[in-house]
Amino acid sequence: MTSVPCHYETLAAEGAFSVHRCTECGGLTLNVGFVSVRLDERAFRAVHDTMSAARRALATRRTGHREGIRGTA
């Protein structure tokens, strides 16, 4: 079996964060600083869903915290 080298296209990038997709195999690479994680699309979607849930939880806690502060003043 012959292995085809990956050729990457950048899907998104900001600062030390980026996501690349191999045009040959479809694999995705999530880069966070010096750490790279290679994922298939299903795993990438699971990471996305987990990060989205964490973002919502943070927003909820920040809103509740601010309301609590206002309520005690």
ABEGO torsion letter per residue (X at the ends): XBBBBBBBBBABBBEABBBBBBAAAGBBBBBBEABBBBBBAAAAAAAAAAAAAAAAAAAAAAAAAAAAAAAAX
